[in-house]
Amino acid sequence: MDLLKRPRRNRLSPAIRDLVQETRLHSSDFVIPFFVLSGSNRKEAIPSMPGIYRFSKDLIIKEIEAVVKQGVLAIALFPVIPE
């Protein structure tokens, strides 16, 4: 057995190295949910989710711009549906 030569199959190509590397999270890995209200200039708290709000279209654009500046690249929109 040749102990001077160590096989490094997991390091042969960049694609394989990406598969076996340690887990890491970046802001680009996240999806941010937004809850959309009809109307304009409206912001409404969601009682069952403290710190989360429903925004009208004009305000939600400003919120999305702020999130994109932080590096989040994906959003999910949830409209308010009447009961």
C-alpha positions, -999 to +999 in steps of 0.1 A: +000+000+000+013+034-010+008+057+020+025+087+003-004+091-022-039+099-008-068+097-031-089+128-031-119+118-051-141+144-034-119+172-046-115+164-083-139+190-098-155+222-085-190+206-089-180+177-066-164+201-041-196+221-039-216+189-032-194+178-003-186+211+014-200+222+047-235+236+049-237+274+046-266+298+044-266+330+025-293+357+023-298+346-013-309+311+000-340+326+017-376+332+004-394+361+022-432+360+024-452+392+018-489+396+025-507+419+001-536+442+009-558+460-016-559+498-015-530+523-011-508+534+018-520+506+041-500+486+066-519+462+088-505+440+116-513+403+115-523+394+151-513+357+149-478+366+136-462+393+158-439+416+138-455+406+104-476+430+084-499+431+054-489+459+030-507+476+002-491+475-033-474+509-030-458+501+004-449+465-004-426+477-033-406+497-008-403+467+015-392+444-013-365+469-024-352+469+012-351+431+013-334+429-021-307+453-009-300+428+019-294+401-007-326+381-006-335+372-041-369+354-038-402+365-024-436+348-021-467+369-023-499+360-004-530+381-011-557+387+015-587+367+005-621+377+020-638+352+042 
